[in-house]
Amino acid sequence: MDKITELRKQKEKINEEIRKINEENKKQIRNNRNGNANVLTRVGSEFNQAIEKLIEERLDKGMDETRVSKPKITNLIVKHKLLWPPLRLAILNYNFLEAKKDD
């Protein structure tokens, strides 16, 4: 009986360690999901092409040694103090229904 009790205690300790490791892994997975790089997954093809062209032009000018990521470029739009407020307001007031009628 004593051996069985001892083995059960060992099993509980091992299960507790497994739970702790699983919780740490879940936290790590959640942290990886919260990255800003993959939040916006789809953009207009014209915008995507414009960003690609901009990245290539920066490389051609020698401004960057390696390709700058698209999230770094797009984050600059929102951080731009002069560009973003009027752009945001224009998008907020844009009438998609009227634009659809014109197409």
Secondary structure, DSSP 8 states (H G I E B T S, - for coil): -HHHHHHHHHHHHHHHHHHHHHHHHHHHHHHHHT-GGGS-----HHHHHHHHHHHHHHHHHTS-SS---HHHHHHHHHH-TTTHHHHHHHHHH--HHHHHHH-
